[in-house]
């Protein structure tokens, strides 16, 4: 019998494909997904089973409707014979009662799937004296028995017990609270019905559910309302909703706070030099490759007012960190070199600032150079709606020379002016909230995190939850390295006391005690794990068939370790951006700290390479990598890491082929050879004709056929190639409609290496 795919059967029966797969697996069939095929006979059984279920549901509905129209004073006697002439006071000869079997041997476990397919047995009229006869009724889950009129006290007790325990409770308009993500078993208990009855009702809705399967919320409401309940779901018990409420601050509680400024710009345009000039420190001289590798936060005082600066790198690899910086900043200073102009990274930076809806101050740097042209910079930036004030716009432009520290005061004055116009305020008299700027693991002190406080005041001893980490603040240091006991809004501090290093960009909040903090952190970890599992499962199930159709996708798996979280985030973004339609770069694991043995084992199991940035492998990890032949690449300059991965991707790309014409021959005579076909008596006009080459037949400068050479001869000898100026006989594999004057062009496909 012809086989049927699961999804086709599910569509025919109006049943969800996933539920159909689970039901078939429950029946013991080897079904893996909705594309699996099942035997036609089994499909017919499933169709019959569904038909029976739906007919039974309809008949029950009709019976219930007829019962509602029956007068209350009429009591039908189902067990009395139809043609009985006995008076009403006389008891019937045989009484019927529903009881449970006394021995487990007489009743098998109820199997809903088996029960529906099994045919019913007819009921017998009277049981032999003193014996029991099993009678089946598939509308109930218990086996019925007929007993003689004479009954023992034990059976009466059993009958009374059965009658005192109704199988289905159908209260009218009674409120019921349904737990979130309730299983079939839990929902049945809440509704006061047997689980098998609930399963039948769900099947009537087209849902195949097992005992421990979570019931769809809509289906749960439908079943509850059908039973006469007024149902609603219980309120969320999410610890974040319970303990991390963020009420609006009253206007009178808000006080002025320092502005938070981010300096952005293209690499080598003087961004870091400007920041050095502002805080009078030498950061750029100690950084590898002249690129800021870490994100920091600093404060400067101008006219007794503080300004907080977030330090973000200028290299394009750190685009993600610039975006994160723009999300927590108040003002962006966009640095553009007067002698270089607007570059792609300049555009990326201003787009991030615009997305965050923050004011932009343009600093035209390197005004000390003779090739400086500030008007050209203004003209180029007007294309991005950054129109100078003197041209009728609202963007502030400040010419500076960061190297000579010229125009620095003007920049700071403009920042304070914008801050005064924007009126940045926050409530310092509340529990602190903010965002993580940087985090790292210190060998001596443990996890350290640089946080920017956005509202409230953070104090030593406060309990905080920070992303998926938590802890009690044991110590705080400011941007000068001084120990402090409290910090208010817009203040960057480094905190000690978390149980692990949080991720850059995570939010933090103060809570009442460590128990609450631990609960919230564990809840977030579980949510992240569930999301990851769901995401992995969805990818596998949804993309399996499409991937088979589209072809295999190559993966370059990478385990990434770096010294700080900012570098991890930046490298991860840069490497994954190298992906294309043929090769996918996937960072399967990333973290802060040295390369451990577990990292090597993960790389071995995943066929991955390990990239370390400003870190070294542990001795055991190094030995394991040598034994497992795992490639570990260590870098201090980000350019080198990106270039090496790019080279690896190019090596994985499928090579391209380009055509190379090697020769042409003119057909001067067509020779008919029995059992062989037509042979082209040809003269090679240029190049050569090779035996292993492909050819195309050209007639009147139009290609009429492409083919392969079946034979190549000079006189009676088979040859590999024939050069220009010689005659030869050419036989083609398929094409026979050769005419004199046709041109045979020979070509080969030459492999060309791919590049990005």
C-alpha positions as CSV (number, residue, x, y, z in Angstrom):
1,X,0.0,0.0,0.0
2,X,1.3,3.5,-0.8
3,X,3.0,5.3,2.0
4,X,1.8,8.6,3.4
5,X,3.9,11.4,4.9
6,X,3.0,12.6,8.3
7,X,2.4,16.2,7.5
8,X,0.0,15.2,4.6
9,X,-2.0,13.1,7.0
10,X,-2.0,15.8,9.6
11,X,-3.2,18.3,7.1
12,X,-5.9,15.9,5.9
13,X,-7.2,15.4,9.5
14,X,-6.7,19.1,10.4
15,X,-4.3,18.2,13.2
16,X,-1.0,19.9,14.1
17,X,2.0,18.1,12.5
18,X,4.0,18.1,15.8
19,X,1.1,16.6,17.7
20,X,0.7,13.9,15.0
21,X,4.4,13.0,15.2
22,X,4.1,12.6,19.0
23,X,1.0,10.5,18.8
24,X,2.6,8.2,16.2
25,X,5.7,7.9,18.3
26,X,3.5,7.0,21.3
27,X,2.0,4.2,19.2
28,X,5.6,2.8,18.8
29,X,6.1,3.9,15.1
30,X,9.5,4.9,13.9
31,X,8.6,8.5,13.1
32,X,11.2,11.2,13.5
33,X,9.6,14.3,12.0
34,X,6.8,15.6,9.9
35,X,8.5,14.4,6.7
36,X,8.6,10.8,7.8
37,X,6.5,8.3,5.8
38,X,4.1,5.8,7.4
39,X,2.4,2.8,5.9
40,X,-1.0,3.4,4.2
41,X,-2.7,0.8,6.3
42,X,-1.6,2.6,9.5
43,X,-2.8,5.9,8.0
44,X,-6.2,4.4,7.4
45,X,-6.4,3.3,11.0
46,X,-5.6,6.8,12.1
47,X,-8.3,8.2,9.8
48,X,-10.8,5.7,11.2
49,X,-9.8,6.5,14.7
50,X,-10.2,10.2,14.2
51,X,-13.6,9.7,12.5
52,X,-14.8,7.6,15.5
53,X,-13.7,10.3,18.0
54,X,-15.5,13.1,16.1
55,X,-18.7,11.1,15.6
56,X,-18.7,10.2,19.3
57,X,-18.2,13.8,20.3
58,X,-21.2,14.8,18.1
59,X,-23.4,12.0,19.5
60,X,-22.6,13.0,23.0
61,X,-23.4,16.6,22.2
62,X,-26.8,15.5,20.7
63,X,-27.5,13.3,23.8
64,X,-26.8,16.1,26.2
65,X,-29.1,18.4,24.2
66,X,-31.9,15.8,24.3
67,X,-31.4,15.3,28.1
68,X,-31.9,19.0,28.6
69,X,-35.3,18.8,27.0
70,X,-36.4,15.7,29.0
71,X,-38.9,16.6,31.9
72,X,-37.3,16.4,35.4
73,X,-40.1,14.1,36.7
74,X,-39.4,11.4,34.1
75,X,-36.7,8.9,35.1
76,X,-35.8,6.6,32.3
77,X,-34.9,3.0,33.3
78,X,-32.2,1.9,31.0
79,X,-31.8,-1.5,32.5
80,X,-35.5,-2.5,32.4
81,X,-36.7,-4.7,29.5
82,X,-38.4,-2.8,26.7
83,X,-41.6,-5.0,26.7
84,X,-41.9,-5.5,30.5
85,X,-45.4,-6.0,31.8
86,X,-44.4,-6.1,35.5
87,X,-45.9,-3.5,37.8
88,X,-43.7,-0.4,38.6
89,X,-43.2,-1.5,42.2
90,X,-41.7,-4.8,41.3
91,X,-37.9,-4.8,41.1
92,X,-36.3,-6.0,37.9
93,X,-34.8,-9.5,37.8
94,X,-31.3,-8.3,37.2
95,X,-29.8,-5.1,38.6
96,X,-26.8,-3.4,37.2
97,X,-24.0,-1.6,39.0
98,X,-20.6,-0.2,38.0
99,X,-17.7,-1.4,40.1
100,X,-14.0,-1.7,39.7
101,X,-12.6,-5.2,39.1
102,X,-11.5,-7.0,42.3
103,X,-8.4,-8.5,40.7
104,X,-5.8,-6.6,38.6
105,X,-5.7,-9.5,36.2
106,X,-9.3,-8.8,35.1
107,X,-8.6,-5.2,34.0
108,X,-5.8,-4.1,31.8
109,X,-4.4,-0.6,32.0
110,X,-6.4,1.8,30.0
111,X,-4.7,2.8,26.7
112,X,-6.6,5.5,25.0
113,X,-5.0,4.8,21.6
114,X,-5.7,1.0,21.7
115,X,-9.2,1.6,23.2
116,X,-10.4,3.6,20.2
117,X,-9.3,1.1,17.5
118,X,-10.6,-2.0,19.4
119,X,-14.2,-2.9,18.5
120,X,-16.8,-2.9,21.1
121,X,-18.3,-6.2,22.5
122,X,-22.1,-6.5,22.7
123,X,-23.6,-6.5,26.2
124,X,-25.1,-9.8,27.4
125,X,-28.6,-9.7,28.8
126,X,-28.2,-11.8,32.0
127,X,-25.1,-13.2,33.7
128,X,-25.0,-16.9,34.7
129,X,-25.8,-17.3,38.3
130,X,-22.9,-16.6,40.6
131,X,-20.5,-15.6,37.8
132,X,-19.4,-12.2,36.4
133,X,-19.2,-11.3,32.8
134,X,-16.9,-8.4,31.6
135,X,-18.7,-5.8,29.6
136,X,-16.8,-3.1,27.7
137,X,-18.0,0.5,27.2
138,X,-15.4,2.7,25.7
139,X,-17.2,5.9,26.8
140,X,-15.8,5.2,30.3
141,X,-12.4,4.2,31.6
142,X,-13.7,1.4,33.9
143,X,-14.9,-2.1,33.1
144,X,-18.6,-2.7,33.9
145,X,-20.0,-5.9,35.4
146,X,-23.6,-7.4,35.5
147,X,-24.5,-9.1,38.8
148,X,-27.5,-11.2,39.8
149,X,-30.4,-9.6,41.7
150,X,-29.0,-10.9,44.9
151,X,-26.2,-8.6,46.1
152,X,-23.9,-8.7,49.0
153,X,-23.3,-5.9,51.5
154,X,-19.9,-5.5,50.0
155,X,-21.2,-4.7,46.6
156,X,-23.7,-2.3,48.0
157,X,-20.9,-0.5,49.8
158,X,-18.9,-0.4,46.6
159,X,-21.9,1.0,44.7
160,X,-22.5,3.7,47.3
161,X,-18.8,4.6,47.2
162,X,-18.9,4.9,43.4
163,X,-22.1,7.0,43.5
164,X,-20.6,9.3,46.1
165,X,-17.6,10.1,43.8
166,X,-18.7,11.6,40.6
167,X,-16.2,11.3,37.7
168,X,-16.9,14.7,36.2
169,X,-17.6,17.9,38.2
170,X,-19.3,20.5,36.1
171,X,-20.0,23.5,38.3
172,X,-21.7,26.4,36.6
173,X,-19.9,29.8,36.4
174,X,-17.4,28.8,39.0
175,X,-14.1,30.7,38.8
176,X,-10.9,28.6,38.5
177,X,-7.3,29.7,38.4
178,X,-5.2,27.8,35.8
179,X,-1.5,27.5,36.5
180,X,0.8,28.9,33.9
181,X,2.2,26.1,31.6
182,X,-0.1,23.5,33.3
183,X,0.4,19.9,32.2
184,X,-2.6,17.7,31.3
185,X,-2.3,16.0,34.8
186,X,-2.3,19.4,36.6
187,X,-5.1,20.9,34.5
188,X,-7.3,17.8,35.1
189,X,-6.7,18.1,38.9
190,X,-7.7,21.8,38.8
191,X,-10.9,21.1,36.8
192,X,-11.8,18.1,38.9
193,X,-11.9,15.6,36.0
194,X,-10.0,12.5,35.2
195,X,-6.9,13.0,33.0
196,X,-8.1,10.6,30.4
197,X,-11.4,12.5,30.0
198,X,-9.3,15.7,29.5
199,X,-7.2,14.0,26.9
200,X,-10.3,13.0,25.0
201,X,-11.6,16.6,25.1
202,X,-8.3,17.8,23.8
203,X,-8.4,15.2,21.1
204,X,-11.8,16.6,20.1
205,X,-10.1,19.9,19.6
206,X,-7.5,18.3,17.4
207,X,-4.8,18.3,20.1
208,X,-2.9,15.1,20.8
209,X,-1.5,15.4,24.3
210,X,0.2,13.1,26.7
211,X,-0.2,13.1,30.5
212,X,2.9,15.3,31.2
213,X,2.6,17.5,28.2
214,X,1.9,21.3,28.7
215,X,-1.5,22.3,27.5
216,X,-1.8,25.1,25.1
217,X,-3.3,28.2,27.0
218,X,-6.2,28.7,24.5
219,X,-7.1,25.0,24.6
220,X,-7.1,25.1,28.4
221,X,-9.5,28.0,28.5
222,X,-11.8,26.3,25.9
223,X,-12.0,23.1,27.9
224,X,-12.6,25.0,31.2
225,X,-15.4,27.0,29.7
226,X,-16.9,23.9,28.1
227,X,-17.1,22.4,31.6
228,X,-18.9,25.5,32.9
229,X,-15.9,27.3,34.6
230,X,-14.9,30.9,34.4
231,X,-11.2,30.4,33.9
232,X,-8.2,32.7,34.2
233,X,-4.5,32.2,34.5
234,X,-2.6,32.7,37.7
235,X,-0.4,35.8,37.9
236,X,3.2,35.6,36.9
237,X,5.7,34.6,39.5
238,X,8.7,36.0,37.7
239,X,11.1,37.2,40.4
240,X,12.0,40.2,38.2
241,X,8.4,41.4,38.1
242,X,8.2,40.8,41.9
243,X,11.5,42.4,43.0
244,X,12.8,44.6,40.2
245,X,10.0,47.2,39.8
246,X,11.3,50.5,38.5
247,X,8.8,53.2,39.6
248,X,8.7,56.6,38.0
249,X,10.6,59.2,40.1
250,X,8.6,62.2,41.3
251,X,9.6,65.5,39.5
252,X,10.6,67.1,42.8
253,X,13.0,64.2,43.6
254,X,15.1,64.8,40.4
255,X,18.4,66.7,40.8
256,X,21.0,67.8,38.2
257,X,23.6,65.1,37.3
258,X,26.8,65.2,35.2
259,X,26.4,64.6,31.4
260,X,27.7,61.3,30.0
261,X,29.8,61.9,26.9
262,X,31.0,59.4,24.3
263,X,33.8,60.3,21.9
264,X,33.5,58.5,18.5
265,X,35.2,58.7,15.2
266,X,37.3,57.0,12.6
267,X,40.5,55.2,13.5
268,X,43.6,57.6,13.5
269,X,41.4,60.7,13.5
270,X,42.6,61.6,17.0
271,X,39.8,60.3,19.2
272,X,42.0,58.8,21.8
273,X,44.4,61.7,21.6
274,X,41.5,64.1,22.3
275,X,40.5,62.1,25.3
276,X,44.1,62.1,26.5
277,X,44.2,65.8,26.1
278,X,41.0,66.2,28.1
279,X,42.1,64.0,31.1
280,X,45.8,64.7,30.6
281,X,46.9,61.1,30.6
282,X,48.9,59.0,28.2
283,X,46.7,56.0,27.2
284,X,47.5,55.7,23.5
285,X,51.2,55.2,24.1
286,X,50.7,51.9,26.0
287,X,48.2,50.3,23.6
288,X,49.1,47.7,21.1
289,X,48.8,48.8,17.5
290,X,47.6,52.3,18.5
291,X,44.0,51.0,19.0
292,X,42.2,51.3,22.3
293,X,41.6,47.7,23.4
294,X,39.6,48.3,26.5
295,X,36.6,50.5,27.3
296,X,36.9,52.7,30.3
297,X,35.0,55.6,31.9
298,X,36.4,58.8,33.3
299,X,35.4,62.1,34.8
300,X,36.8,65.6,34.5
301,X,35.9,68.7,36.3
302,X,35.2,71.9,34.4
303,X,34.2,75.1,36.3
304,X,33.2,73.0,39.3
305,X,31.0,70.8,37.1
306,X,31.7,67.1,36.3
307,X,31.6,65.5,32.9
308,X,31.7,61.7,32.5
309,X,33.5,60.4,29.4
310,X,33.0,56.8,28.1
311,X,36.1,55.7,26.2
312,X,35.1,53.6,23.1
313,X,37.6,52.5,20.5
314,X,37.7,53.9,17.0
315,X,38.4,50.7,15.0
316,X,35.5,49.4,12.9
317,X,35.8,46.1,14.7
318,X,34.3,47.7,17.8
319,X,31.1,48.8,16.1
320,X,29.0,46.8,18.6
321,X,30.7,48.5,21.6
322,X,30.1,52.0,20.0
323,X,26.4,51.1,19.7
324,X,26.3,50.1,23.3
325,X,28.1,53.3,24.3
326,X,25.5,55.4,22.4
327,X,22.7,53.7,24.3
328,X,24.0,54.9,27.7
329,X,25.4,58.3,26.7
330,X,23.9,61.7,26.7
331,X,26.1,63.5,24.2
332,X,28.3,62.3,21.4
333,X,31.5,64.1,20.3
334,X,32.2,63.0,16.7
335,X,35.9,63.5,15.9
336,X,36.7,64.0,12.2
337,X,40.2,64.7,10.9
338,X,40.3,68.0,9.0
339,X,42.8,66.6,6.5
340,X,41.1,63.3,5.9
341,X,37.4,63.9,5.7
342,X,34.4,61.7,6.4
343,X,35.2,58.0,6.4
344,X,33.0,54.9,6.6
345,X,33.6,54.5,10.3
346,X,32.6,58.2,10.8
347,X,29.3,57.4,9.2
348,X,28.8,54.3,11.3
349,X,29.5,56.4,14.5
350,X,27.0,59.2,13.6
351,X,24.4,56.6,12.7
352,X,24.7,55.0,16.1
353,X,24.4,58.4,17.8
354,X,21.3,59.2,15.7
355,X,19.7,55.8,16.6
356,X,20.2,56.7,20.3
357,X,18.6,60.1,19.6
358,X,21.4,62.1,21.4
359,X,22.9,65.5,20.5
360,X,26.1,65.4,18.4
361,X,29.0,67.8,18.7
362,X,31.5,67.6,15.8
363,X,35.1,68.1,16.7
364,X,37.2,69.0,13.6
365,X,40.6,67.7,14.6
366,X,44.1,68.2,13.2
367,X,43.6,71.9,12.5
368,X,47.3,72.3,12.9
369,X,48.0,70.5,9.6
370,X,48.5,72.7,6.5
371,X,46.1,70.5,4.5
372,X,43.3,71.0,7.0
373,X,40.0,72.0,5.3
374,X,37.2,72.4,7.9
375,X,34.7,73.7,5.3
376,X,35.0,70.4,3.3
377,X,34.2,68.5,6.5
378,X,31.0,70.6,7.1
379,X,29.9,70.2,3.5
380,X,30.3,66.4,3.7
381,X,28.5,66.1,7.0
382,X,25.5,68.1,5.7
383,X,24.7,65.1,3.6
384,X,24.0,63.3,6.9
385,X,21.8,66.2,8.3
386,X,24.6,67.5,10.5
387,X,24.1,71.2,9.4
388,X,26.4,73.7,11.2
389,X,24.8,76.5,13.2
390,X,26.3,79.2,11.1
391,X,24.6,77.6,8.0
392,X,21.2,77.7,9.7
393,X,21.4,74.3,11.3
394,X,21.6,73.1,15.0
395,X,24.9,71.1,15.0
396,X,27.8,72.5,16.9
397,X,31.2,72.4,15.1
398,X,34.4,73.0,17.1
399,X,37.8,73.2,15.4
400,X,40.6,71.7,17.6
401,X,44.1,70.3,17.6
402,X,44.2,67.5,20.1
403,X,47.9,67.0,19.7
404,X,48.6,70.6,20.6
405,X,45.7,70.7,23.1
406,X,44.1,73.6,21.2
407,X,40.4,74.1,21.4
408,X,40.0,71.6,24.3
409,X,38.3,74.3,26.5
410,X,35.9,75.1,23.7
411,X,34.8,71.5,23.4
412,X,34.2,71.3,27.2
413,X,32.3,74.5,27.2
414,X,30.1,73.3,24.4
415,X,29.4,70.0,26.3
416,X,28.3,72.0,29.3
417,X,26.2,74.3,27.2
418,X,24.3,71.3,25.6
419,X,24.0,69.7,29.1
420,X,22.5,72.9,30.5
421,X,20.0,73.0,27.6
422,X,19.0,69.4,28.0
423,X,18.7,69.6,31.8
424,X,20.0,66.1,32.6
425,X,18.6,65.0,36.0
426,X,18.2,61.9,38.1
427,X,17.0,60.9,41.6
428,X,19.9,60.1,43.9
429,X,17.8,59.1,46.9
430,X,16.8,55.6,45.7
431,X,18.3,52.2,45.1
432,X,20.9,52.4,42.4
433,X,20.4,51.2,38.8
434,X,22.9,51.4,35.9
435,X,24.8,49.5,33.2
436,X,28.0,47.5,33.0
437,X,30.7,49.3,31.0
438,X,33.5,46.7,31.4
439,X,34.2,43.5,33.3
440,X,37.3,41.3,33.8
441,X,38.7,38.6,36.0
442,X,41.6,39.6,38.2
443,X,43.8,36.8,39.4
444,X,44.1,38.3,42.9
445,X,40.7,40.0,43.4
446,X,38.4,37.9,41.3
447,X,35.6,39.4,39.1
448,X,35.7,43.2,38.7
449,X,33.1,45.2,36.9
450,X,33.1,48.9,35.8
451,X,29.6,50.2,36.1
452,X,27.9,53.5,35.3
453,X,25.3,54.5,37.7
454,X,22.3,56.0,36.0
455,X,19.9,56.6,38.9
456,X,20.1,56.3,42.7
457,X,23.2,56.0,44.8
458,X,25.3,52.9,45.0
459,X,27.0,52.1,48.4
460,X,29.4,49.6,49.8
461,X,27.4,46.8,51.3
462,X,24.6,47.0,48.8
463,X,23.4,43.7,47.3
464,X,23.2,43.9,43.5
465,X,22.0,41.7,40.7
466,X,23.9,42.3,37.5
467,X,22.8,40.3,34.4
468,X,23.2,36.7,35.4
469,X,25.6,37.5,38.3
470,X,25.0,38.8,41.8
471,X,26.8,39.7,44.9
472,X,27.4,42.2,47.7
473,X,29.5,45.2,47.0
474,X,32.7,44.8,49.1
475,X,34.7,47.7,47.7
476,X,34.3,50.5,45.1
477,X,37.0,52.6,43.4
478,X,36.6,55.7,41.2
479,X,38.3,56.5,38.0
480,X,41.4,57.8,39.9
481,X,41.8,54.4,41.7
482,X,40.6,55.9,45.0
483,X,38.4,53.8,47.4
484,X,35.0,55.4,47.8
485,X,31.9,54.4,49.9
486,X,29.1,55.7,47.7
487,X,28.6,57.0,44.2
488,X,25.7,58.9,42.7
489,X,24.2,59.2,39.2
490,X,26.5,59.5,36.1
491,X,29.4,58.2,38.2
492,X,31.6,55.4,36.8
493,X,33.0,53.1,39.5
494,X,34.7,49.7,39.6
495,X,33.0,47.3,42.0
496,X,34.3,44.2,43.7
497,X,32.1,41.4,45.2
498,X,30.2,39.8,42.3
499,X,30.2,36.0,42.0
500,X,31.3,36.2,38.3
501,X,32.2,38.7,35.6
502,X,29.0,40.1,34.0
503,X,28.7,40.9,30.3
504,X,29.4,44.4,29.0
505,X,26.1,46.1,28.5
506,X,24.2,44.2,31.3
507,X,22.0,46.3,33.5
508,X,22.5,46.2,37.3
509,X,20.1,47.0,40.1
510,X,20.3,47.0,43.9
511,X,17.9,44.6,45.7
512,X,17.0,44.1,49.4
513,X,19.0,40.9,50.1
514,X,21.2,38.2,48.6
515,X,18.4,35.6,48.5
516,X,16.4,37.8,46.1
517,X,19.5,38.6,44.1
518,X,20.4,34.9,43.8
519,X,16.8,34.0,42.8
520,X,16.7,36.7,40.0
521,X,20.2,35.6,38.7
522,X,19.2,31.9,38.6
523,X,15.9,32.8,36.9
524,X,17.8,34.7,34.2
525,X,20.2,31.8,33.8
526,X,17.4,29.4,33.4
527,X,15.6,31.7,30.9
528,X,18.8,32.0,28.9
529,X,19.2,28.2,28.9
530,X,15.6,27.6,27.8
531,X,16.0,30.2,25.0
532,X,19.2,28.6,23.8
533,X,17.6,25.1,23.8
534,X,14.5,26.4,22.0
535,X,16.7,28.3,19.5
536,X,18.8,25.2,18.8
537,X,15.8,23.0,18.5
538,X,14.0,25.4,16.2
539,X,16.9,25.7,13.9
540,X,17.3,21.9,13.7
541,X,13.7,21.2,13.0
542,X,12.8,24.1,10.8
543,X,15.9,24.3,8.6
544,X,16.5,20.6,8.2
545,X,14.4,20.2,5.0
546,X,15.5,23.5,3.5
547,X,19.2,22.8,4.1
548,X,18.8,19.4,2.4
549,X,17.3,21.2,-0.6
550,X,19.7,24.1,-0.7
551,X,22.9,22.1,0.0
552,X,25.3,21.8,2.8
553,X,26.5,25.0,4.5
554,X,30.1,25.1,5.6
555,X,30.9,26.3,9.1
556,X,34.1,27.8,10.5
557,X,33.7,27.2,14.3
558,X,35.7,29.3,16.7
559,X,36.3,29.2,20.4
560,X,37.2,32.8,21.4
561,X,38.9,33.9,24.6
562,X,40.1,37.4,25.5
563,X,41.4,39.4,28.5
564,X,38.3,41.6,28.9
565,X,34.7,41.3,27.9
566,X,34.8,44.3,25.6
567,X,37.4,42.7,23.4
568,X,35.4,39.4,23.4
569,X,32.3,41.3,22.2
570,X,34.2,43.3,19.6
571,X,36.1,40.3,18.1
572,X,33.0,38.1,18.1
573,X,31.1,40.8,16.1
574,X,34.0,41.3,13.7
575,X,34.6,37.6,13.0
576,X,30.9,36.7,12.5
577,X,30.6,39.6,10.0
578,X,33.0,37.7,7.8
579,X,30.2,35.1,7.1
580,X,28.8,34.9,3.6
581,X,26.4,32.6,1.7
582,X,28.9,29.8,1.5
583,X,30.8,29.9,4.7
584,X,29.3,30.7,8.1
585,X,31.7,31.9,10.9
586,X,30.2,30.8,14.2
587,X,31.7,31.6,17.6
588,X,30.5,28.6,19.5
589,X,31.9,29.8,22.8
590,X,33.5,33.0,24.1
591,X,34.7,34.1,27.5
592,X,37.0,36.1,29.6
593,X,40.3,34.6,30.8
594,X,43.0,32.2,29.8
595,X,42.5,29.2,27.5
596,X,41.5,26.3,29.6
597,X,41.5,22.5,29.0
598,X,37.7,22.6,28.7
599,X,38.0,25.1,25.9
600,X,40.3,22.7,24.0
601,X,38.0,19.8,24.6
602,X,35.1,21.8,23.3
603,X,37.1,22.8,20.2
604,X,38.0,19.1,19.7
605,X,34.4,18.0,19.9
606,X,33.2,20.8,17.6
607,X,36.0,20.8,15.0
608,X,36.8,24.4,15.9
609,X,39.9,26.5,16.1
610,X,40.8,28.6,19.2
611,X,41.6,32.3,19.1
612,X,43.1,34.0,22.1
613,X,43.4,37.8,22.4
614,X,45.9,39.0,25.0
615,X,45.6,35.7,26.8
616,X,47.7,32.5,27.0
617,X,46.8,28.8,27.3
618,X,47.1,27.0,30.6
619,X,49.9,24.3,30.6
620,X,47.4,21.5,30.7
621,X,45.4,23.1,27.9
622,X,48.5,23.4,25.8
623,X,49.4,19.7,26.2
624,X,45.8,18.7,25.5
625,X,45.8,20.8,22.3
626,X,49.0,19.2,21.1
627,X,47.5,15.8,21.7
628,X,44.2,16.5,20.1
629,X,45.9,18.5,17.3
630,X,43.8,21.6,18.0
631,X,44.9,24.9,16.4
632,X,45.4,27.7,18.9
633,X,46.0,31.2,17.5
634,X,47.2,33.9,19.9
635,X,47.1,37.6,19.0
636,X,47.8,41.0,20.4
637,X,46.7,43.1,17.4
638,X,43.1,42.7,16.2
639,X,44.0,43.3,12.5
640,X,46.0,40.1,12.5
641,X,43.2,38.0,14.0
642,X,40.7,39.2,11.4
643,X,43.1,38.7,8.5
644,X,43.9,35.2,9.5
645,X,40.3,34.2,9.8
646,X,39.6,35.9,6.5
647,X,42.3,33.8,4.9
648,X,40.8,30.6,6.4
649,X,37.4,31.6,5.0
650,X,38.9,32.1,1.5
651,X,40.4,28.6,1.7
652,X,37.0,27.2,2.5
653,X,35.2,28.9,-0.3
654,X,34.3,26.8,-3.3
655,X,36.7,27.7,-6.1
656,X,35.3,29.4,-9.2
657,X,36.0,28.4,-12.7
658,X,36.6,30.5,-15.7
659,X,36.6,29.4,-19.3
660,X,39.9,29.4,-21.3
661,X,39.7,28.8,-25.1
662,X,42.7,26.7,-26.3
663,X,42.0,26.3,-30.0
664,X,39.7,26.3,-33.0
665,X,39.2,23.9,-35.9
666,X,37.2,24.3,-39.2
667,X,35.1,21.3,-40.3
668,X,36.0,20.7,-44.0
669,X,34.5,17.3,-44.6
670,X,31.9,15.2,-42.8
671,X,32.7,11.5,-42.9
672,X,30.0,8.9,-42.1
673,X,31.4,5.8,-40.3
674,X,29.0,2.9,-39.7
675,X,28.1,2.1,-36.1
676,X,30.2,5.1,-35.0
677,X,28.5,8.2,-36.5
678,X,29.8,11.3,-38.2
679,X,33.5,12.2,-38.0
680,X,34.5,15.8,-38.6
681,X,37.4,16.0,-41.0
682,X,38.9,19.3,-39.6
683,X,41.7,21.7,-40.0
684,X,43.1,23.3,-36.8
685,X,43.2,27.1,-37.5
686,X,44.7,28.3,-34.2
687,X,45.8,27.0,-30.9
688,X,45.3,23.3,-30.4
689,X,42.6,20.7,-30.1
690,X,43.1,18.5,-27.0
691,X,41.4,15.1,-26.4
692,X,40.3,16.0,-22.9
693,X,38.9,19.5,-23.8
694,X,35.3,20.5,-24.0
695,X,34.1,21.8,-27.4
696,X,31.3,24.0,-28.8
697,X,30.0,23.9,-32.3
698,X,29.7,27.3,-33.9
699,X,27.7,27.9,-37.1
700,X,27.4,31.4,-38.5
701,X,28.9,32.8,-35.3
702,X,26.1,31.2,-33.2
703,X,26.7,28.5,-30.7
704,X,24.5,25.6,-31.6
705,X,25.8,22.9,-29.3
706,X,28.3,22.1,-26.5
707,X,29.8,18.7,-26.3
708,X,32.8,16.6,-25.5
709,X,35.4,15.0,-27.8
710,X,34.8,11.2,-28.1
711,X,37.8,10.6,-30.4
712,X,40.7,12.5,-31.9
713,X,42.8,11.0,-34.7
714,X,45.5,11.9,-37.2
715,X,45.3,9.6,-40.0
716,X,44.7,6.2,-38.2
717,X,46.4,7.0,-34.9
718,X,44.7,8.2,-31.8
719,X,46.4,11.3,-30.4
720,X,46.1,13.5,-27.4
721,X,46.2,16.8,-29.1
722,X,46.6,18.4,-32.5
723,X,48.3,21.8,-33.1
724,X,47.4,24.6,-35.5
725,X,48.2,23.9,-39.1
726,X,47.4,20.2,-39.0
727,X,44.4,18.2,-40.1
728,X,42.6,15.7,-37.8
729,X,39.5,13.7,-37.4
730,X,37.2,14.7,-34.5
731,X,34.4,12.6,-33.2
732,X,31.8,14.1,-30.8
733,X,30.1,12.2,-28.0
734,X,26.4,13.3,-28.7
735,X,26.1,15.9,-31.4
736,X,25.9,14.4,-35.0
737,X,24.3,17.2,-37.0
738,X,27.7,18.5,-38.2
739,X,28.0,20.4,-41.5
740,X,30.9,21.6,-43.5
741,X,32.0,25.1,-42.5
742,X,31.2,24.6,-38.8
743,X,33.8,25.8,-36.3
744,X,34.7,23.5,-33.4
745,X,36.0,25.6,-30.5
746,X,37.9,23.8,-27.8
747,X,38.0,25.1,-24.2
748,X,38.9,24.1,-20.7
749,X,37.6,25.3,-17.3
750,X,40.4,26.8,-15.3
751,X,40.1,26.9,-11.5
752,X,40.4,30.3,-9.9
753,X,40.9,30.8,-6.2
754,X,38.1,32.8,-4.4
755,X,38.8,35.9,-2.4
756,X,36.6,38.2,-0.2
